């Protein structure tokens, strides 16, 4: 799956109605989708992720991941 499909899945599974995607970060197994509101503010909530193989959606809560995991991510879309 590419990041465009991950955005579609995330949009269908989030309460970010009216919000827009401002960044997508790709990791080996998932895409992390970060939203902002119409005023350009990023809400103070954990972004969601979409697993590449299954399409499962979850909350990306940074303390659950070690520093090496963060280093493996790369921005693939930035508004």
N, C-alpha and C positions, 0 to 999 in steps of 0.2 A: 504494500500500500504506500502511496505517496502522501505528502503532507496535505494536498488538496482534499483527498478523501478523508483524511484524519480530521480536517476542519469541518467537513460535512457531518461526520459522526459526532464530533464534539458539540456542534451547534444543535444537533437533535437531542442531545443529552445534558444540556446545561440550562440553568435558570438565568443566563446572561442575556435575557431578552432585550433587544435594542443595543446591546454592546457589540463591538466589532473586534475582530482579531487584530492585535497589534504586533504579535510575534509568535513564531513557531520555532521551537528548539528540537532538533532531532538527536535522539540517543540510539544506541544499538537496537533496542527493543521497543521503543515508543517515541511518540511525538508529544511534546508538552505545548499546550495551547494557552497563550496569555491574552486576555481580553482587556479592553479599555472602554470607558463610557464615551458618550458623544462629546464630552468636554475634554477628552484626552487623558482622563484620570484612570490609573490602574487601581482597581479595588484591592483592599487589603485582605485578600483571601488567597488561599492556595490555588494555583492554576490546575487545570485538569489535564490528564494525559489520555492518549489513545494508544493501546498496544498494537504494534504493527501486524502481528500474525492473526490475532483473534478479533481485533476491533473493540475489545473491552475498554471501558472508560473508568477512570478512577481519579482520585485527588492526588496531586503531586505535592506532598508535604515534605519540604526539604530536610528537616531533621531525620527523616526516615532513610536518607541516602548518605553515603559517605562522600568525602571530598573528591575521591577519584572518580566517582560517578559523575559529578558535576563537570569535571574536566573533560569527560568524554562527549559532552553535548556540543552541538554546533547550530547556530541560528541558520535556518533555511528560508525563513520569511520574516521580513521586518517591514512594517507599514511605513 
